[in-house]
Amino acid sequence: MLLKRYTGNLLLLILLFLLLAFFFLGDVFIPKAIDFSDYPMLHSVFVVFLGLFLESIPFLFLGAIASSFIQLFISEEIIQRMIPKRPLTAIFAAIAAALIIPVCECAIIPVVRRLIQKGVPVHAGVVLLVTAPILNVIVFGSTYYAFQNNPSILYGRIILCVLTAIIAGLFIHIFSTRDVVKEDKVELVQGHEHDSQSSKWTSFIDHTSQEFFMVGRYFIIGALFASVFQVFMDRSVMADIGQAPIKGTALMMGIAFVLSLCSSADAFVAASFSHSFLPGSILGFLVFGPMLDLKNVLIMMSCFKRGFVVTYVLLIFAVVFSLCLIAGGLISKGGF
C-alpha cells in the first residue's frame, strides 16, 4: 500500500515537471527530438493531442484537488445542511453553485462523484455535471468574443444549458436510484480524531495523486481518439448537410462529442462553422460538447456505474437535441 502511494506521488511530480518542460521548452526540443517530416498526418495528430493534453490536464488536476479536499476536510453533516430538502430547490441551488465552480467538463466529474458519496442527491449532482462547464465567467467571455455579431448564440447557450439542467435533474430525481457511484478504489489513509493536521495533509496529497492518475488514464485514451478524428475529418461532407436542421444539429453534436474541446475554447471552433451551419446546429455544438464528449464519457465510466452513464448519455442527447431544434426555429423567426 505504501509503495503504491509513493509511486503515485512520484509519478505526479514527474508529470508536473514534464508539463513545465513542455510549456517552456517544447517548441524548441520537441521538433528536434521527434522527426515527423515524412509523416505529416502523424505530426498533426501529435500536435492536436498535445494541445488537448496541455489544455485539459491542469483542470483535471484541479478536479482531483477539489475531490480530495471534499473527501478529507468536509463532513457529510456540513454538506447535508447545505442541501435544500425540496428537489426543485436543490436543482436551482446546484445551478447557482455551478456559477462559482470554474472547472471544465472533465474536472467536475470526480468532484460530483465525491459530493454524491458525501450525501448530495444524485439529481443535484447531475445538474452540476450539466451546468458547471458552461455557466462560468470564462466560458461566457469566450462565447461573447467569438459571437459578438450574433448575441443570440450567447444567450441561447446559457438558456439551453439551464433548461437542460432542470429537465435532466427532474428526470433523474424521478427515475434514478441513489446507488450510481462505483465503489471507490482509491486507497485512503483514513484519519482519526487524534490524527495530526500534518497526517491529514499527507493523506490529501496521496489521495490527489491517486485520483488524478485514475481519471487521467481515461482522459488520455479519449484525447488520442479525438486527435485522430480532428485530423482525418472531411469538412466537405459537413458542408453538404449543414443547412438541414435535423441532420446539421445531429452532426454538430457528434463533432462536439468526438473533438472533446475544452468549454473555455470551443466557441472559437464553433464560430468557424457558423457560415456552413444553422444557429440551432451551432448551439448543439456549444451546449452538448461541454456536457458530453468522448473523453469525459470514459472518465464517467471510471466514476459511475454503467447503467447510470448510459441513462445520462441518452437523456442529455435527447434533451439537447430537442431544445436545439426548438431554439433554431425561434432564432430563424427573430427570437432570442
C-alpha positions in Angstrom: 0.0 0.0 0.0 2.8 2.4 0.9 4.7 1.5 -2.3 1.6 2.3 -4.3 1.1 5.6 -2.6 4.7 6.8 -3.0 4.7 5.6 -6.6 1.6 7.7 -7.4 3.2 10.8 -5.7 6.5 10.3 -7.7 4.6 10.0 -11.0 2.7 13.1 -10.1 5.9 15.1 -9.6 7.4 13.7 -12.8 4.2 14.7 -14.8 4.3 18.2 -13.3 8.0 18.5 -14.3 7.2 17.4 -17.8 4.3 19.9 -18.1 6.7 22.7 -17.1 9.2 21.5 -19.6 6.6 21.3 -22.4 5.5 24.8 -21.6 8.9 26.5 -21.6 11.0 24.3 -23.9 8.5 22.3 -26.0 8.6 24.4 -29.1 12.4 24.1 -29.2 13.2 20.5 -28.4 10.1 18.5 -29.5 10.6 19.1 -33.2 14.2 18.1 -32.9 13.5 15.0 -30.8 10.7 13.7 -33.0 11.0 14.0 -36.7 7.6 13.9 -38.4 8.8 15.3 -41.7 7.9 12.0 -43.6 4.6 11.6 -41.8 2.7 15.0 -41.9 -0.6 13.5 -40.7 1.1 11.8 -37.8 2.6 15.2 -36.9 -0.8 16.8 -37.0 -2.3 14.1 -34.7 0.6 14.7 -32.3 0.1 18.5 -32.3 -3.6 18.2 -31.7 -3.2 15.6 -29.0 -0.5 17.7 -27.2 -2.8 20.7 -27.4 -5.7 18.8 -25.8 -3.4 17.3 -23.2 -1.8 20.6 -22.1 -5.2 22.4 -22.2 -7.0 19.9 -20.0 -4.5 18.4 -17.6 -4.4 21.5 -15.3 -8.2 21.3 -15.0 -8.1 17.6 -14.3 -5.5 18.3 -11.6 -7.7 21.0 -10.1 -10.6 18.5 -10.1 -8.5 15.9 -8.3 -7.6 18.5 -5.7 -11.2 19.6 -5.1 -12.3 15.9 -4.9 -9.6 15.2 -2.2 -10.5 18.3 -0.3 -14.1 17.3 -0.1 -13.2 13.8 0.9 -10.9 14.7 3.7 -12.0 18.1 5.1 -15.8 18.4 4.5 -18.0 16.2 6.5 -21.3 14.6 5.5 -23.1 16.7 8.1 -21.9 20.0 6.6 -23.0 19.0 3.1 -26.4 17.8 4.2 -27.1 21.0 6.0 -26.3 23.0 2.8 -28.6 20.9 0.6 -32.2 22.1 0.3 -34.7 19.4 1.0 -37.1 20.0 -1.9 -36.0 18.5 -5.2 -36.7 21.6 -7.3 -35.0 23.9 -4.8 -32.0 21.6 -4.8 -31.8 21.8 -8.6 -31.7 25.6 -8.6 -29.2 25.6 -5.7 -26.9 23.3 -7.9 -27.3 25.8 -10.8 -26.2 28.6 -8.5 -23.3 26.6 -7.3 -22.2 26.0 -10.9 -21.7 29.7 -11.3 -18.9 29.8 -8.8 -17.2 26.5 -9.8 -14.9 27.4 -12.7 -14.0 23.9 -13.8 -14.2 22.1 -17.1 -16.3 19.1 -18.0 -13.5 16.7 -17.0 -12.6 18.2 -13.7 -16.2 18.4 -12.5 -16.8 14.6 -12.7 -14.6 13.4 -9.8 -16.0 16.4 -7.8 -19.6 15.4 -8.3 -18.8 11.7 -7.5 -17.3 12.8 -4.2 -20.2 15.1 -3.4 -22.7 12.3 -4.1 -20.7 10.0 -1.8 -21.0 12.7 0.8 -24.8 12.9 0.6 -25.6 15.3 -2.3 -28.7 14.0 -4.1 -28.0 12.4 -7.5 -30.2 14.8 -9.4 -28.4 17.8 -7.9 -25.1 16.2 -8.9 -26.4 15.7 -12.5 -27.2 19.4 -12.6 -23.7 20.3 -11.6 -22.3 17.9 -14.3 -24.5 19.7 -16.9 -24.0 23.4 -15.9 -20.5 23.7 -14.3 -18.6 23.6 -17.7 -20.8 26.3 -19.2 -22.1 28.7 -16.5 -18.9 30.4 -15.6 -17.3 33.7 -16.4 -14.5 32.2 -18.6 -16.9 30.4 -20.9 -19.3 33.4 -21.0 -16.4 35.7 -22.1 -15.1 33.3 -24.8 -18.5 32.8 -26.2 -19.2 36.6 -26.2 -16.0 37.4 -28.1 -16.5 34.5 -30.6 -20.1 35.6 -31.4 -20.1 39.4 -30.9 -22.2 39.9 -34.0 -24.6 37.1 -33.1 -25.6 37.5 -29.4 -28.5 35.0 -29.8 -25.9 32.2 -29.7 -24.5 33.5 -26.4 -28.0 33.8 -24.8 -29.1 30.6 -26.4 -26.2 28.7 -24.9 -26.9 29.8 -21.4 -30.7 29.4 -21.6 -30.4 25.9 -23.2 -27.9 24.9 -20.5 -30.2 25.9 -17.7 -33.2 24.2 -19.3 -31.3 21.0 -19.9 -30.2 21.0 -16.3 -33.7 21.4 -15.0 -35.2 18.7 -17.2 -32.3 16.3 -16.6 -32.4 16.9 -12.9 -36.1 16.3 -12.6 -35.9 13.1 -14.8 -33.0 11.7 -12.7 -34.9 12.5 -9.4 -38.0 10.6 -10.6 -36.4 7.6 -12.3 -32.9 7.1 -10.9 -31.7 5.5 -7.7 -29.0 6.9 -5.4 -26.7 3.9 -5.9 -24.9 5.2 -9.0 -21.3 5.7 -7.9 -18.8 3.0 -8.4 -17.1 1.5 -5.4 -14.2 3.8 -4.6 -10.9 2.0 -5.4 -8.7 4.9 -4.3 -6.9 3.8 -1.1 -7.1 6.5 1.5 -5.3 6.9 4.8 -8.3 7.2 6.9 -7.8 9.8 9.7 -9.0 9.6 13.3 -9.9 12.3 15.6 -6.5 12.2 17.3 -4.6 12.4 13.9 -2.3 15.4 13.5 -3.0 18.0 10.9 0.2 17.1 9.0 -1.0 13.5 8.6 -4.2 14.8 7.1 -2.4 16.8 4.6 -0.2 13.8 3.8 -3.4 11.9 3.1 -4.6 14.8 0.9 -1.5 14.6 -1.3 -1.8 10.8 -1.5 -5.4 10.9 -2.5 -4.9 13.7 -5.0 -2.2 11.8 -6.9 -4.2 8.5 -7.0 -7.4 10.3 -8.1 -5.5 12.2 -10.7 -4.0 9.1 -12.3 -7.2 7.1 -12.1 -9.1 9.8 -14.1 -6.1 10.8 -16.3 -5.6 7.4 -18.0 -9.2 7.6 -19.4 -8.7 11.2 -20.4 -5.5 10.3 -22.4 -7.4 7.5 -24.3 -10.2 9.9 -25.2 -7.9 12.7 -26.2 -6.0 10.3 -28.5 -9.2 9.3 -30.3 -10.3 12.9 -30.5 -7.0 14.0 -32.1 -7.2 11.3 -34.8 -10.7 12.3 -35.7 -9.9 16.1 -35.9 -7.0 15.4 -38.3 -8.8 13.0 -40.6 -12.3 14.6 -40.6 -13.6 15.6 -44.0 -15.1 19.1 -43.8 -16.6 19.0 -47.3 -19.0 16.3 -46.2 -20.3 18.5 -43.4 -20.9 21.5 -45.7 -23.4 19.4 -47.7 -25.8 18.8 -44.8 -25.1 22.0 -42.8 -28.3 23.7 -43.9 -30.6 20.8 -42.8 -31.8 21.5 -39.2 -32.1 17.9 -38.0 -29.1 16.4 -39.8 -27.0 19.5 -39.2 -27.7 19.6 -35.4 -27.0 15.8 -35.1 -23.8 16.2 -37.0 -22.5 19.2 -34.9 -23.4 17.4 -31.7 -21.5 14.3 -32.9 -18.5 16.5 -33.9 -18.5 18.2 -30.5 -18.6 14.7 -28.8 -15.6 13.4 -30.8 -13.5 16.6 -30.8 -13.6 16.8 -27.0 -12.7 20.5 -26.8 -12.5 22.4 -23.6 -15.6 24.5 -23.0 -13.4 27.6 -22.4 -12.2 27.5 -26.0 -14.9 25.7 -28.0 -16.8 28.8 -29.0 -14.0 29.9 -31.4 -14.1 26.5 -33.1 -17.9 26.8 -33.3 -17.6 30.2 -34.9 -15.5 28.7 -37.7 -18.6 26.5 -38.6 -21.1 29.4 -38.4 -21.1 30.1 -42.2 -21.9 26.4 -43.0 -24.4 25.5 -40.3 -27.6 27.0 -38.9 -27.8 28.6 -35.5 -29.5 25.6 -33.9 -26.7 23.4 -35.1 -24.1 25.7 -33.7 -25.9 25.7 -30.3 -25.9 21.9 -30.5 -22.1 22.0 -30.7 -21.8 24.6 -27.9 -24.3 23.0 -25.5 -23.8 19.3 -26.0 -20.0 19.3 -26.2 -19.3 20.6 -22.6 -21.9 18.2 -21.2 -20.8 15.1 -23.1 -17.7 14.3 -25.1 -15.5 11.3 -25.8 -13.0 11.8 -23.0 -15.4 12.7 -20.3 -17.7 9.7 -21.0 -14.6 7.5 -20.4 -14.0 9.4 -17.2 -17.6 9.0 -16.1 -17.3 5.2 -16.7 -14.5 5.2 -14.2 -16.5 7.0 -11.6 -20.2 5.9 -12.1 -22.0 2.7 -12.8 -22.6 1.8 -16.4 -26.4 1.9 -16.2 -26.3 5.4 -14.9 -23.8 6.6 -17.5 -25.9 5.1 -20.4 -29.0 6.8 -19.0 -27.2 10.1 -18.6 -25.8 10.0 -22.2 -29.2 9.1 -23.8 -31.0 11.7 -21.6 -28.7 14.6 -22.4 -28.6 13.8 -26.1 -32.4 13.7 -26.3 -32.9 16.9 -24.3 -30.2 19.0 -26.0 -31.2 17.8 -29.5 -34.8 18.7 -28.9 -34.1 22.1 -27.4 -31.6 23.0 -30.1 -34.2 22.3 -32.8 -36.7 24.5 -31.0 -34.1 27.2 -30.4 -33.1 27.1 -34.0 -36.6 27.7 -35.1 -37.1 30.6 -32.7 -33.8 32.2 -33.9 -34.8 31.9 -37.5 -38.0 33.8 -36.6 -36.2 36.5 -34.7 -36.4 35.0 -31.2 -33.8 35.2 -28.5 
